[in-house]
Amino acid sequence: MGLSKTQEQKLIKGCLNNDRASQEALYKLFHADMLRVCYTYLNDKELAREAFNTGFLKVFQSIKNFDDTKGELGGWIRKIMIHTSIDLCRKELTFKHTVPLENEAEDIFIAPNVLERLHFEDILANIRTLPYAMQTVFSLYVLDGFTHKEISEQLDINEATSRWHLSEAKKRLKALLEDPSEGRREKAI
């Protein structure tokens, strides 16, 4: 985020000492990026804000556990936000729907000309049309690089269910990207 190691350590030390100015500086520094992370996992703006605020509370409560030898501060805070969003999502939603996959290894192909005309906001808007469970699994797998094993542990589902949600999400997104009116039809149903 543009902090030098010295600035980062000073900010962390201030937070460890419950210095309000340091806490506010840390909050402001990561506010936009971490709120965006929460919005990625939670469609509802109020739920996303709740996850964001709970996540920052966890950051302040556990900043003593941050180890800069294991990664950067922004990455550590991002993980907390992702896990907090998932926890809230788990409380709000059910992921227990399982349908066996006919061909788990099938990769969904989207023509390059379709992808060229999209912006991140457009893609995120399409992802948000998916049911919460599919949206969460897709975001964890594709956007944040979690494995199906990690997703299954985080969401308390089995790996096959995670793969099914990913496969279904890819199919639905492909249909939406190829025919944007598909999303409007789906919402109307």
C-alpha positions as a printed Julia matrix, in Angstrom:
189×3 Matrix{Float64}:
   0.0     0.0     0.0
   3.01    2.27   -0.27
   4.2     2.09    3.33
   7.86    1.74    4.11
   8.82   -0.99    6.57
   9.53    1.68    9.2
   6.14    3.36    8.68
   4.39   -0.02    8.82
   6.16   -0.97   12.06
   5.34    2.41   13.61
   1.67    1.99   12.64
   1.56   -1.53   14.06
   3.27   -0.44   17.29
   0.74    2.37   17.66
  -2.15   -0.06   17.16
  -0.61   -2.44   19.72
  -0.62    0.47   22.2
  -4.27    1.26   21.37
  -3.27    4.61   19.91
  -6.44    5.95   18.24
  -4.51    7.97   15.65
  -2.59    4.86   14.52
  -5.8     2.81   14.41
  -7.51    5.5    12.36
  -4.54    5.74    9.99
  -4.53    1.96    9.47
  -8.29    1.96    8.92
  -8.13    4.78    6.36
  -5.15    3.23    4.6
  -6.93   -0.07    3.91
 -10.57    1.06    3.92
 -11.34    1.09    0.18
  -9.48   -2.1    -0.75
 -10.82   -4.15    2.14
 -14.39   -2.95    1.7
 -14.08   -4.06   -1.93
 -12.97   -7.51   -0.72
 -16.09   -7.77    1.46
 -18.32   -6.65   -1.44
 -16.83   -9.43   -3.53
 -18.19  -12.05   -1.15
 -21.4   -10.44    0.03
 -24.0    -9.02   -2.38
 -25.83   -7.15    0.3
 -24.1    -3.84    1.08
 -25.15   -3.93    4.72
 -23.75   -7.44    5.17
 -20.55   -6.38    3.41
 -20.19   -3.39    5.74
 -20.87   -5.63    8.72
 -18.14   -8.02    7.59
 -15.79   -5.1     6.99
 -16.36   -3.62   10.45
 -16.12   -7.0    12.16
 -12.98   -7.71   10.16
 -11.31   -4.49   11.29
 -12.25   -5.22   14.87
 -10.49   -8.58   14.46
  -7.48   -6.81   12.92
  -7.16   -4.5    15.92
  -7.71   -7.34   18.4
  -5.16   -9.65   16.79
  -2.56   -7.27   15.39
  -0.17   -8.66   18.0
  -0.2   -11.89   15.95
   0.93  -10.21   12.72
   4.34  -11.51   11.63
   5.98   -9.43    8.91
   8.34  -12.31    8.1
   5.37  -14.32    6.84
   3.92  -11.65    4.55
   2.81   -8.08    4.18
   0.31   -6.28    6.38
  -2.18   -5.74    3.56
  -2.23   -9.44    2.72
  -2.76  -10.34    6.38
  -5.67   -7.89    6.68
  -7.14   -9.17    3.38
  -7.15  -12.74    4.73
  -9.0   -11.57    7.83
 -11.58   -9.78    5.66
 -12.07  -12.83    3.45
 -12.5   -15.17    6.42
 -14.85  -12.72    8.16
 -16.95  -12.37    4.99
 -17.09  -16.15    4.63
 -18.12  -16.57    8.26
 -20.94  -14.07    7.82
 -21.91  -15.66    4.52
 -21.97  -19.08    6.16
 -24.35  -17.76    8.82
 -26.63  -16.21    6.22
 -26.61  -18.9     3.57
 -26.67  -22.58    3.04
 -24.07  -24.39    0.94
 -25.42  -27.89    1.35
 -26.82  -28.27   -2.17
 -24.9   -31.04   -3.92
 -25.39  -32.36   -7.43
 -22.95  -34.86   -8.91
 -20.92  -33.49  -11.79
 -21.03  -35.28  -15.09
 -17.63  -34.0   -16.14
 -15.76  -32.25  -13.31
 -12.69  -31.52  -15.42
 -14.7   -29.65  -18.06
 -13.31  -26.18  -18.55
 -15.73  -23.54  -19.69
 -14.49  -21.64  -22.75
 -15.38  -17.98  -23.17
 -14.46  -16.36  -26.46
 -11.74  -13.69  -26.15
 -13.87  -11.08  -27.92
 -16.44  -11.38  -25.1
 -13.78  -10.81  -22.43
 -12.22   -7.85  -24.24
 -15.33   -5.72  -23.88
 -15.73   -6.32  -20.16
 -14.42   -4.3   -17.25
 -13.89   -5.58  -13.73
 -17.1    -3.88  -12.57
 -19.05   -5.66  -15.32
 -17.58   -9.01  -14.37
 -18.27   -8.4   -10.68
 -21.85   -7.4   -11.5
 -22.28  -10.7   -13.39
 -20.72  -12.65  -10.51
 -23.21  -10.99   -8.16
 -26.14  -12.35  -10.17
 -25.12  -15.86   -9.06
 -26.65  -17.45   -5.98
 -24.57  -16.62   -2.88
 -23.07  -20.09   -2.55
 -21.86  -20.18   -6.16
 -20.66  -16.59   -5.95
 -18.63  -17.31   -2.82
 -17.02  -20.49   -4.12
 -16.25  -18.82   -7.47
 -14.68  -15.79   -5.76
 -12.6   -17.9    -3.41
 -11.36  -20.17   -6.17
 -10.91  -17.78   -9.07
 -10.28  -14.39   -7.47
  -8.39  -15.41   -4.34
  -6.73  -18.66   -5.39
  -8.13  -20.97   -2.72
  -8.09  -24.7    -3.45
 -11.24  -26.83   -3.24
  -9.83  -28.38   -0.07
  -9.4   -24.92    1.52
 -12.86  -23.84    0.36
 -14.43  -26.98    1.77
 -12.76  -26.34    5.12
 -13.77  -22.66    5.16
 -17.39  -23.23    4.17
 -17.86  -26.57    5.94
 -18.82  -28.36    2.75
 -17.22  -31.28    0.96
 -14.83  -30.78   -1.94
 -17.28  -32.19   -4.47
 -19.83  -29.56   -3.47
 -17.2   -26.88   -3.91
 -16.36  -28.2    -7.38
 -20.06  -28.34   -8.29
 -20.62  -24.72   -7.23
 -17.57  -23.64   -9.25
 -18.69  -25.57  -12.31
 -22.22  -24.19  -12.12
 -20.91  -20.66  -11.58
 -18.7   -20.96  -14.66
 -21.59  -22.25  -16.76
 -23.91  -19.46  -15.64
 -21.26  -16.79  -16.08
 -20.47  -18.07  -19.55
 -24.15  -17.82  -20.49
 -24.33  -14.3   -18.99
 -21.19  -13.14  -20.75
 -22.3   -14.49  -24.11
 -25.9   -13.25  -23.73
 -26.28  -10.42  -21.17
 -30.07  -10.65  -21.4
 -29.75  -14.09  -19.74
 -29.07  -12.41  -16.37
 -32.14  -10.23  -16.66
 -34.29  -13.29  -17.43
 -32.83  -15.2   -14.5
 -33.55  -12.33  -12.07
 -37.13  -12.07  -13.32
 -37.79  -15.73  -12.52
